[in-house]
């Protein structure tokens, strides 16, 4: 999974790509639980580019998009928000895949 490098990159990705952002943080135990399945989800959904967004580094992006719990996910397809899976609850591979399917 690629890592977001700047707020400007975030805007560029939203506007020009089919992208899924995973909002997370190093200290988040529920985020660590899903890490092993993320490569599988990426491989099973090659039409999407996945980006890790560090919640602590990009707190302004989180506020702009109402990301108040992690792990959370947003999907954009060329400037259109397609789906969101935003909560503070632990997420399963099946729940994340359902979110991706919804975004399609």
Backbone as XML, in Angstrom:
<?xml version="1.0"?>
<chain id="A" units="angstrom">
  <residue number="1" name="UNK">
    <atom name="N" x="0.843" y="-1.175" z="0.000"/>
    <atom name="CA" x="0.000" y="0.000" z="0.000"/>
    <atom name="C" x="0.888" y="1.238" z="0.000"/>
  </residue>
  <residue number="2" name="UNK">
    <atom name="N" x="0.544" y="2.172" z="-0.854"/>
    <atom name="CA" x="1.296" y="3.420" z="-0.922"/>
    <atom name="C" x="0.912" y="4.305" z="0.255"/>
  </residue>
  <residue number="3" name="UNK">
    <atom name="N" x="1.806" y="5.213" z="0.608"/>
    <atom name="CA" x="1.552" y="6.148" z="1.702"/>
    <atom name="C" x="1.326" y="7.542" z="1.145"/>
  </residue>
  <residue number="4" name="UNK">
    <atom name="N" x="0.305" y="8.209" z="1.651"/>
    <atom name="CA" x="0.039" y="9.580" z="1.255"/>
    <atom name="C" x="1.174" y="10.464" z="1.743"/>
  </residue>
  <residue number="5" name="UNK">
    <atom name="N" x="1.627" y="11.364" z="0.862"/>
    <atom name="CA" x="2.768" y="12.208" z="1.193"/>
    <atom name="C" x="2.409" y="13.660" z="1.470"/>
  </residue>
  <residue number="6" name="UNK">
    <atom name="N" x="1.267" y="14.141" z="0.927"/>
    <atom name="CA" x="0.901" y="15.539" z="1.144"/>
    <atom name="C" x="-0.593" y="15.733" z="0.915"/>
  </residue>
  <residue number="7" name="UNK">
    <atom name="N" x="-1.100" y="16.839" z="1.424"/>
    <atom name="CA" x="-2.505" y="17.183" z="1.211"/>
    <atom name="C" x="-2.747" y="17.456" z="-0.275"/>
  </residue>
  <residue number="8" name="UNK">
    <atom name="N" x="-1.757" y="18.039" z="-0.938"/>
    <atom name="CA" x="-1.863" y="18.306" z="-2.369"/>
    <atom name="C" x="-1.968" y="16.999" z="-3.151"/>
  </residue>
  <residue number="9" name="UNK">
    <atom name="N" x="-1.194" y="16.002" z="-2.763"/>
    <atom name="CA" x="-1.275" y="14.698" z="-3.409"/>
    <atom name="C" x="-2.664" y="14.095" z="-3.206"/>
  </residue>
  <residue number="10" name="UNK">
    <atom name="N" x="-3.207" y="14.246" z="-2.022"/>
    <atom name="CA" x="-4.551" y="13.738" z="-1.735"/>
    <atom name="C" x="-5.553" y="14.323" z="-2.728"/>
  </residue>
  <residue number="11" name="UNK">
    <atom name="N" x="-5.535" y="15.638" z="-2.905"/>
    <atom name="CA" x="-6.462" y="16.291" z="-3.838"/>
    <atom name="C" x="-6.234" y="15.827" z="-5.278"/>
  </residue>
  <residue number="12" name="UNK">
    <atom name="N" x="-4.991" y="15.693" z="-5.652"/>
    <atom name="CA" x="-4.672" y="15.234" z="-7.007"/>
    <atom name="C" x="-5.181" y="13.805" z="-7.229"/>
  </residue>
  <residue number="13" name="UNK">
    <atom name="N" x="-4.985" y="12.942" z="-6.266"/>
    <atom name="CA" x="-5.454" y="11.560" z="-6.379"/>
    <atom name="C" x="-6.970" y="11.500" z="-6.475"/>
  </residue>
  <residue number="14" name="UNK">
    <atom name="N" x="-7.647" y="12.269" z="-5.628"/>
    <atom name="CA" x="-9.115" y="12.297" z="-5.657"/>
    <atom name="C" x="-9.609" y="12.689" z="-7.045"/>
  </residue>
  <residue number="15" name="UNK">
    <atom name="N" x="-9.003" y="13.696" z="-7.601"/>
    <atom name="CA" x="-9.485" y="14.245" z="-8.870"/>
    <atom name="C" x="-9.140" y="13.396" z="-10.088"/>
  </residue>
  <residue number="16" name="UNK">
    <atom name="N" x="-8.085" y="12.602" z="-10.022"/>
    <atom name="CA" x="-7.560" y="11.972" z="-11.229"/>
    <atom name="C" x="-7.494" y="10.452" z="-11.226"/>
  </residue>
  <residue number="17" name="UNK">
    <atom name="N" x="-7.860" y="9.818" z="-10.131"/>
    <atom name="CA" x="-7.684" y="8.368" z="-10.058"/>
    <atom name="C" x="-8.879" y="7.687" z="-9.418"/>
  </residue>
  <residue number="18" name="UNK">
    <atom name="N" x="-8.830" y="6.377" z="-9.482"/>
    <atom name="CA" x="-9.776" y="5.511" z="-8.787"/>
    <atom name="C" x="-9.005" y="5.016" z="-7.568"/>
  </residue>
  <residue number="19" name="UNK">
    <atom name="N" x="-9.310" y="5.565" z="-6.409"/>
    <atom name="CA" x="-8.443" y="5.396" z="-5.253"/>
    <atom name="C" x="-9.248" y="5.108" z="-3.989"/>
  </residue>
  <residue number="20" name="UNK">
    <atom name="N" x="-8.652" y="4.269" z="-3.142"/>
    <atom name="CA" x="-9.201" y="3.994" z="-1.819"/>
    <atom name="C" x="-8.167" y="4.425" z="-0.785"/>
  </residue>
  <residue number="21" name="UNK">
    <atom name="N" x="-8.620" y="5.250" z="0.143"/>
    <atom name="CA" x="-7.761" y="5.712" z="1.230"/>
    <atom name="C" x="-8.114" y="4.959" z="2.496"/>
  </residue>
  <residue number="22" name="UNK">
    <atom name="N" x="-7.090" y="4.431" z="3.162"/>
    <atom name="CA" x="-7.274" y="3.833" z="4.480"/>
    <atom name="C" x="-6.675" y="4.795" z="5.497"/>
  </residue>
  <residue number="23" name="UNK">
    <atom name="N" x="-7.513" y="5.304" z="6.380"/>
    <atom name="CA" x="-7.074" y="6.203" z="7.440"/>
    <atom name="C" x="-6.720" y="5.363" z="8.661"/>
  </residue>
  <residue number="24" name="UNK">
    <atom name="N" x="-5.514" y="5.570" z="9.172"/>
    <atom name="CA" x="-4.995" y="4.710" z="10.223"/>
    <atom name="C" x="-3.995" y="5.498" z="11.065"/>
  </residue>
  <residue number="25" name="UNK">
    <atom name="N" x="-3.403" y="4.827" z="12.042"/>
    <atom name="CA" x="-2.333" y="5.404" z="12.856"/>
    <atom name="C" x="-1.515" y="4.260" z="13.445"/>
  </residue>
  <residue number="26" name="UNK">
    <atom name="N" x="-0.263" y="4.519" z="13.695"/>
    <atom name="CA" x="0.635" y="3.495" z="14.232"/>
    <atom name="C" x="0.160" y="2.966" z="15.582"/>
  </residue>
  <residue number="27" name="UNK">
    <atom name="N" x="-0.488" y="3.796" z="16.374"/>
    <atom name="CA" x="-0.890" y="3.418" z="17.731"/>
    <atom name="C" x="-2.242" y="2.715" z="17.789"/>
  </residue>
  <residue number="28" name="UNK">
    <atom name="N" x="-2.904" y="2.537" z="16.649"/>
    <atom name="CA" x="-4.274" y="2.008" z="16.600"/>
    <atom name="C" x="-4.276" y="0.476" z="16.575"/>
  </residue>
  <residue number="29" name="UNK">
    <atom name="N" x="-4.727" y="-0.192" z="17.647"/>
    <atom name="CA" x="-4.699" y="-1.658" z="17.668"/>
    <atom name="C" x="-5.645" y="-2.290" z="16.643"/>
  </residue>
  <residue number="30" name="UNK">
    <atom name="N" x="-6.818" y="-1.699" z="16.407"/>
    <atom name="CA" x="-7.744" y="-2.256" z="15.422"/>
    <atom name="C" x="-7.183" y="-2.140" z="14.001"/>
  </residue>
  <residue number="31" name="UNK">
    <atom name="N" x="-6.372" y="-1.130" z="13.775"/>
    <atom name="CA" x="-5.717" y="-0.966" z="12.467"/>
    <atom name="C" x="-4.685" y="-2.073" z="12.250"/>
  </residue>
  <residue number="32" name="UNK">
    <atom name="N" x="-3.967" y="-2.443" z="13.306"/>
    <atom name="CA" x="-2.953" y="-3.503" z="13.190"/>
    <atom name="C" x="-3.615" y="-4.853" z="12.888"/>
  </residue>
  <residue number="33" name="UNK">
    <atom name="N" x="-4.814" y="-5.066" z="13.415"/>
    <atom name="CA" x="-5.514" y="-6.335" z="13.221"/>
    <atom name="C" x="-5.810" y="-6.578" z="11.742"/>
  </residue>
  <residue number="34" name="UNK">
    <atom name="N" x="-6.174" y="-5.527" z="10.996"/>
    <atom name="CA" x="-6.538" y="-5.721" z="9.589"/>
    <atom name="C" x="-5.344" y="-5.670" z="8.637"/>
  </residue>
  <residue number="35" name="UNK">
    <atom name="N" x="-4.183" y="-5.242" z="9.111"/>
    <atom name="CA" x="-3.016" y="-5.119" z="8.231"/>
    <atom name="C" x="-2.695" y="-6.391" z="7.439"/>
  </residue>
  <residue number="36" name="UNK">
    <atom name="N" x="-2.773" y="-7.583" z="8.036"/>
    <atom name="CA" x="-2.419" y="-8.786" z="7.269"/>
    <atom name="C" x="-3.319" y="-9.055" z="6.060"/>
  </residue>
  <residue number="37" name="UNK">
    <atom name="N" x="-4.565" y="-8.569" z="6.072"/>
    <atom name="CA" x="-5.479" y="-8.835" z="4.949"/>
    <atom name="C" x="-5.427" y="-7.749" z="3.879"/>
  </residue>
  <residue number="38" name="UNK">
    <atom name="N" x="-4.797" y="-6.636" z="4.157"/>
    <atom name="CA" x="-4.779" y="-5.540" z="3.189"/>
    <atom name="C" x="-4.095" y="-5.908" z="1.874"/>
  </residue>
  <residue number="39" name="UNK">
    <atom name="N" x="-2.953" y="-6.606" z="1.880"/>
    <atom name="CA" x="-2.364" y="-7.009" z="0.595"/>
    <atom name="C" x="-3.294" y="-7.908" z="-0.225"/>
  </residue>
  <residue number="40" name="UNK">
    <atom name="N" x="-4.040" y="-8.772" z="0.447"/>
    <atom name="CA" x="-5.008" y="-9.624" z="-0.252"/>
    <atom name="C" x="-6.101" y="-8.782" z="-0.893"/>
  </residue>
  <residue number="41" name="UNK">
    <atom name="N" x="-6.617" y="-7.811" z="-0.159"/>
    <atom name="CA" x="-7.666" y="-6.946" z="-0.691"/>
    <atom name="C" x="-7.162" y="-6.142" z="-1.885"/>
  </residue>
  <residue number="42" name="UNK">
    <atom name="N" x="-5.931" y="-5.674" z="-1.797"/>
    <atom name="CA" x="-5.345" y="-4.949" z="-2.933"/>
    <atom name="C" x="-5.235" y="-5.863" z="-4.148"/>
  </residue>
  <residue number="43" name="UNK">
    <atom name="N" x="-4.769" y="-7.078" z="-3.949"/>
    <atom name="CA" x="-4.601" y="-8.030" z="-5.061"/>
    <atom name="C" x="-5.946" y="-8.419" z="-5.665"/>
  </residue>
  <residue number="44" name="UNK">
    <atom name="N" x="-6.972" y="-8.507" z="-4.849"/>
    <atom name="CA" x="-8.300" y="-8.912" z="-5.320"/>
    <atom name="C" x="-9.081" y="-7.760" z="-5.958"/>
  </residue>
  <residue number="45" name="UNK">
    <atom name="N" x="-8.570" y="-6.539" z="-5.832"/>
    <atom name="CA" x="-9.256" y="-5.353" z="-6.359"/>
    <atom name="C" x="-8.262" y="-4.465" z="-7.121"/>
  </residue>
  <residue number="46" name="UNK">
    <atom name="N" x="-7.683" y="-4.989" z="-8.205"/>
    <atom name="CA" x="-6.612" y="-4.268" z="-8.899"/>
    <atom name="C" x="-7.063" y="-2.990" z="-9.612"/>
  </residue>
  <residue number="47" name="UNK">
    <atom name="N" x="-8.358" y="-2.799" z="-9.759"/>
    <atom name="CA" x="-8.839" y="-1.583" z="-10.416"/>
    <atom name="C" x="-8.711" y="-0.345" z="-9.518"/>
  </residue>
  <residue number="48" name="UNK">
    <atom name="N" x="-8.430" y="-0.563" z="-8.243"/>
    <atom name="CA" x="-8.261" y="0.517" z="-7.274"/>
    <atom name="C" x="-6.797" y="0.668" z="-6.886"/>
  </residue>
  <residue number="49" name="UNK">
    <atom name="N" x="-6.383" y="1.913" z="-6.622"/>
    <atom name="CA" x="-5.081" y="2.188" z="-6.019"/>
    <atom name="C" x="-5.340" y="2.497" z="-4.554"/>
  </residue>
  <residue number="50" name="UNK">
    <atom name="N" x="-4.607" y="1.825" z="-3.675"/>
    <atom name="CA" x="-4.812" y="1.963" z="-2.234"/>
    <atom name="C" x="-3.729" y="2.852" z="-1.627"/>
  </residue>
  <residue number="51" name="UNK">
    <atom name="N" x="-4.159" y="3.754" z="-0.748"/>
    <atom name="CA" x="-3.235" y="4.649" z="-0.052"/>
    <atom name="C" x="-3.507" y="4.613" z="1.448"/>
  </residue>
  <residue number="52" name="UNK">
    <atom name="N" x="-2.434" y="4.550" z="2.202"/>
    <atom name="CA" x="-2.468" y="4.643" z="3.655"/>
    <atom name="C" x="-2.370" y="6.126" z="4.012"/>
  </residue>
  <residue number="53" name="UNK">
    <atom name="N" x="-3.286" y="6.599" z="4.851"/>
    <atom name="CA" x="-3.267" y="7.982" z="5.312"/>
    <atom name="C" x="-3.065" y="7.969" z="6.826"/>
  </residue>
  <residue number="54" name="UNK">
    <atom name="N" x="-1.944" y="8.496" z="7.271"/>
    <atom name="CA" x="-1.658" y="8.573" z="8.701"/>
    <atom name="C" x="-2.529" y="9.662" z="9.328"/>
  </residue>
  <residue number="55" name="UNK">
    <atom name="N" x="-3.433" y="9.241" z="10.185"/>
    <atom name="CA" x="-4.382" y="10.162" z="10.796"/>
    <atom name="C" x="-3.690" y="11.286" z="11.550"/>
  </residue>
  <residue number="56" name="UNK">
    <atom name="N" x="-2.603" y="10.992" z="12.212"/>
    <atom name="CA" x="-1.900" y="12.013" z="12.987"/>
    <atom name="C" x="-1.182" y="13.011" z="12.081"/>
  </residue>
  <residue number="57" name="UNK">
    <atom name="N" x="-0.677" y="12.558" z="10.969"/>
    <atom name="CA" x="0.036" y="13.429" z="10.035"/>
    <atom name="C" x="-0.937" y="14.282" z="9.214"/>
  </residue>
  <residue number="58" name="UNK">
    <atom name="N" x="-2.116" y="13.745" z="8.934"/>
    <atom name="CA" x="-3.088" y="14.440" z="8.080"/>
    <atom name="C" x="-4.408" y="14.677" z="8.811"/>
  </residue>
  <residue number="59" name="UNK">
    <atom name="N" x="-4.311" y="15.221" z="10.014"/>
    <atom name="CA" x="-5.498" y="15.466" z="10.826"/>
    <atom name="C" x="-6.444" y="16.450" z="10.139"/>
  </residue>
  <residue number="60" name="UNK">
    <atom name="N" x="-5.898" y="17.389" z="9.351"/>
    <atom name="CA" x="-6.743" y="18.341" z="8.637"/>
    <atom name="C" x="-7.564" y="17.655" z="7.547"/>
  </residue>
  <residue number="61" name="UNK">
    <atom name="N" x="-6.982" y="16.682" z="6.857"/>
    <atom name="CA" x="-7.719" y="15.905" z="5.857"/>
    <atom name="C" x="-8.830" y="15.115" z="6.550"/>
  </residue>
  <residue number="62" name="UNK">
    <atom name="N" x="-8.504" y="14.526" z="7.685"/>
    <atom name="CA" x="-9.516" y="13.778" z="8.443"/>
    <atom name="C" x="-10.672" y="14.687" z="8.830"/>
  </residue>
  <residue number="63" name="UNK">
    <atom name="N" x="-10.373" y="15.872" z="9.299"/>
    <atom name="CA" x="-11.432" y="16.816" z="9.677"/>
    <atom name="C" x="-12.249" y="17.227" z="8.457"/>
  </residue>
  <residue number="64" name="UNK">
    <atom name="N" x="-11.586" y="17.494" z="7.339"/>
    <atom name="CA" x="-12.278" y="17.913" z="6.115"/>
    <atom name="C" x="-13.262" y="16.852" z="5.625"/>
  </residue>
  <residue number="65" name="UNK">
    <atom name="N" x="-12.946" y="15.582" z="5.850"/>
    <atom name="CA" x="-13.766" y="14.482" z="5.337"/>
    <atom name="C" x="-14.491" y="13.712" z="6.450"/>
  </residue>
  <residue number="66" name="UNK">
    <atom name="N" x="-14.575" y="14.315" z="7.629"/>
    <atom name="CA" x="-15.314" y="13.745" z="8.766"/>
    <atom name="C" x="-14.865" y="12.331" z="9.115"/>
  </residue>
  <residue number="67" name="UNK">
    <atom name="N" x="-13.551" y="12.148" z="9.183"/>
    <atom name="CA" x="-12.976" y="10.875" z="9.608"/>
    <atom name="C" x="-12.679" y="11.006" z="11.099"/>
  </residue>
  <residue number="68" name="UNK">
    <atom name="N" x="-13.617" y="10.538" z="11.923"/>
    <atom name="CA" x="-13.473" y="10.701" z="13.364"/>
    <atom name="C" x="-13.142" y="9.401" z="14.075"/>
  </residue>
  <residue number="69" name="UNK">
    <atom name="N" x="-13.013" y="8.317" z="13.342"/>
    <atom name="CA" x="-12.622" y="7.039" z="13.918"/>
    <atom name="C" x="-11.729" y="6.310" z="12.938"/>
  </residue>
  <residue number="70" name="UNK">
    <atom name="N" x="-10.869" y="5.465" z="13.459"/>
    <atom name="CA" x="-9.988" y="4.672" z="12.592"/>
    <atom name="C" x="-9.995" y="3.225" z="13.077"/>
  </residue>
  <residue number="71" name="UNK">
    <atom name="N" x="-9.759" y="2.290" z="12.189"/>
    <atom name="CA" x="-9.492" y="2.454" z="10.761"/>
    <atom name="C" x="-10.760" y="2.847" z="10.007"/>
  </residue>
  <residue number="72" name="UNK">
    <atom name="N" x="-10.596" y="3.701" z="9.013"/>
    <atom name="CA" x="-11.707" y="4.113" z="8.166"/>
    <atom name="C" x="-11.242" y="4.167" z="6.721"/>
  </residue>
  <residue number="73" name="UNK">
    <atom name="N" x="-12.213" y="4.095" z="5.816"/>
    <atom name="CA" x="-11.912" y="4.019" z="4.382"/>
    <atom name="C" x="-12.793" y="4.980" z="3.601"/>
  </residue>
  <residue number="74" name="UNK">
    <atom name="N" x="-12.201" y="5.614" z="2.575"/>
    <atom name="CA" x="-12.926" y="6.429" z="1.608"/>
    <atom name="C" x="-12.538" y="5.970" z="0.213"/>
  </residue>
  <residue number="75" name="UNK">
    <atom name="N" x="-13.508" y="5.925" z="-0.692"/>
    <atom name="CA" x="-13.246" y="5.562" z="-2.083"/>
    <atom name="C" x="-13.680" y="6.702" z="-2.990"/>
  </residue>
  <residue number="76" name="UNK">
    <atom name="N" x="-12.797" y="7.087" z="-3.916"/>
    <atom name="CA" x="-13.086" y="8.126" z="-4.903"/>
    <atom name="C" x="-12.775" y="7.593" z="-6.292"/>
  </residue>
  <residue number="77" name="UNK">
    <atom name="N" x="-13.613" y="8.005" z="-7.240"/>
    <atom name="CA" x="-13.378" y="7.674" z="-8.639"/>
    <atom name="C" x="-13.462" y="8.972" z="-9.428"/>
  </residue>
  <residue number="78" name="UNK">
    <atom name="N" x="-12.292" y="9.514" z="-9.771"/>
    <atom name="CA" x="-12.194" y="10.751" z="-10.554"/>
    <atom name="C" x="-13.124" y="11.841" z="-10.019"/>
  </residue>
  <residue number="79" name="UNK">
    <atom name="N" x="-12.852" y="12.251" z="-8.788"/>
    <atom name="CA" x="-13.491" y="13.374" z="-8.093"/>
    <atom name="C" x="-14.857" y="13.053" z="-7.495"/>
  </residue>
  <residue number="80" name="UNK">
    <atom name="N" x="-15.370" y="11.851" z="-7.702"/>
    <atom name="CA" x="-16.658" y="11.483" z="-7.121"/>
    <atom name="C" x="-16.437" y="10.517" z="-5.958"/>
  </residue>
  <residue number="81" name="UNK">
    <atom name="N" x="-16.947" y="10.908" z="-4.782"/>
    <atom name="CA" x="-16.880" y="9.988" z="-3.658"/>
    <atom name="C" x="-17.846" y="8.845" z="-3.931"/>
  </residue>
  <residue number="82" name="UNK">
    <atom name="N" x="-17.325" y="7.617" z="-3.966"/>
    <atom name="CA" x="-18.127" y="6.447" z="-4.307"/>
    <atom name="C" x="-18.646" y="5.709" z="-3.070"/>
  </residue>
  <residue number="83" name="UNK">
    <atom name="N" x="-17.873" y="5.725" z="-1.987"/>
    <atom name="CA" x="-18.294" y="5.022" z="-0.774"/>
    <atom name="C" x="-17.430" y="5.475" z="0.391"/>
  </residue>
  <residue number="84" name="UNK">
    <atom name="N" x="-17.970" y="5.268" z="1.592"/>
    <atom name="CA" x="-17.201" y="5.533" z="2.809"/>
    <atom name="C" x="-17.532" y="4.470" z="3.836"/>
  </residue>
  <residue number="85" name="UNK">
    <atom name="N" x="-16.512" y="4.093" z="4.584"/>
    <atom name="CA" x="-16.647" y="3.119" z="5.661"/>
    <atom name="C" x="-15.918" y="3.740" z="6.839"/>
  </residue>
  <residue number="86" name="UNK">
    <atom name="N" x="-16.645" y="4.591" z="7.554"/>
    <atom name="CA" x="-16.040" y="5.428" z="8.579"/>
    <atom name="C" x="-16.667" y="5.117" z="9.928"/>
  </residue>
  <residue number="87" name="UNK">
    <atom name="N" x="-15.845" y="4.600" z="10.816"/>
    <atom name="CA" x="-16.250" y="4.363" z="12.199"/>
    <atom name="C" x="-15.002" y="4.025" z="12.997"/>
  </residue>
  <residue number="88" name="UNK">
    <atom name="N" x="-15.165" y="3.938" z="14.303"/>
    <atom name="CA" x="-14.035" y="3.577" z="15.156"/>
    <atom name="C" x="-13.981" y="2.080" z="15.424"/>
  </residue>
  <residue number="89" name="UNK">
    <atom name="N" x="-14.914" y="1.336" z="14.838"/>
    <atom name="CA" x="-15.012" y="-0.095" z="15.109"/>
    <atom name="C" x="-13.977" y="-0.905" z="14.340"/>
  </residue>
  <residue number="90" name="UNK">
    <atom name="N" x="-13.615" y="-2.047" z="14.912"/>
    <atom name="CA" x="-12.744" y="-2.996" z="14.226"/>
    <atom name="C" x="-13.468" y="-3.493" z="12.982"/>
  </residue>
  <residue number="91" name="UNK">
    <atom name="N" x="-12.730" y="-3.712" z="11.904"/>
    <atom name="CA" x="-13.327" y="-4.133" z="10.639"/>
    <atom name="C" x="-12.748" y="-5.466" z="10.192"/>
  </residue>
  <residue number="92" name="UNK">
    <atom name="N" x="-13.578" y="-6.284" z="9.577"/>
    <atom name="CA" x="-13.123" y="-7.573" z="9.063"/>
    <atom name="C" x="-12.802" y="-7.442" z="7.571"/>
  </residue>
  <residue number="93" name="UNK">
    <atom name="N" x="-12.102" y="-8.435" z="7.046"/>
    <atom name="CA" x="-11.817" y="-8.457" z="5.611"/>
    <atom name="C" x="-13.121" y="-8.432" z="4.826"/>
  </residue>
  <residue number="94" name="UNK">
    <atom name="N" x="-14.113" y="-9.180" z="5.266"/>
    <atom name="CA" x="-15.394" y="-9.249" z="4.576"/>
    <atom name="C" x="-16.106" y="-7.891" z="4.570"/>
  </residue>
  <residue number="95" name="UNK">
    <atom name="N" x="-16.039" y="-7.179" z="5.679"/>
    <atom name="CA" x="-16.663" y="-5.855" z="5.732"/>
    <atom name="C" x="-15.960" y="-4.870" z="4.809"/>
  </residue>
  <residue number="96" name="UNK">
    <atom name="N" x="-14.633" y="-4.937" z="4.774"/>
    <atom name="CA" x="-13.883" y="-4.042" z="3.887"/>
    <atom name="C" x="-14.170" y="-4.376" z="2.434"/>
  </residue>
  <residue number="97" name="UNK">
    <atom name="N" x="-14.253" y="-5.667" z="2.103"/>
    <atom name="CA" x="-14.572" y="-6.052" z="0.729"/>
    <atom name="C" x="-15.981" y="-5.596" z="0.362"/>
  </residue>
  <residue number="98" name="UNK">
    <atom name="N" x="-16.919" y="-5.660" z="1.276"/>
    <atom name="CA" x="-18.285" y="-5.182" z="1.014"/>
    <atom name="C" x="-18.270" y="-3.684" z="0.712"/>
  </residue>
  <residue number="99" name="UNK">
    <atom name="N" x="-17.448" y="-2.932" z="1.444"/>
    <atom name="CA" x="-17.282" y="-1.496" z="1.174"/>
    <atom name="C" x="-16.727" y="-1.284" z="-0.231"/>
  </residue>
  <residue number="100" name="UNK">
    <atom name="N" x="-15.708" y="-2.065" z="-0.611"/>
    <atom name="CA" x="-15.120" y="-1.935" z="-1.948"/>
    <atom name="C" x="-16.153" y="-2.288" z="-3.023"/>
  </residue>
  <residue number="101" name="UNK">
    <atom name="N" x="-16.915" y="-3.334" z="-2.786"/>
    <atom name="CA" x="-17.966" y="-3.718" z="-3.732"/>
    <atom name="C" x="-19.004" y="-2.600" z="-3.878"/>
  </residue>
  <residue number="102" name="UNK">
    <atom name="N" x="-19.337" y="-1.953" z="-2.792"/>
    <atom name="CA" x="-20.276" y="-0.831" z="-2.826"/>
    <atom name="C" x="-19.714" y="0.319" z="-3.671"/>
  </residue>
  <residue number="103" name="UNK">
    <atom name="N" x="-18.410" y="0.534" z="-3.571"/>
    <atom name="CA" x="-17.769" y="1.616" z="-4.316"/>
    <atom name="C" x="-17.787" y="1.383" z="-5.819"/>
  </residue>
  <residue number="104" name="UNK">
    <atom name="N" x="-17.858" y="0.114" z="-6.225"/>
    <atom name="CA" x="-17.871" y="-0.220" z="-7.653"/>
    <atom name="C" x="-19.179" y="0.242" z="-8.244"/>
  </residue>
</chain>
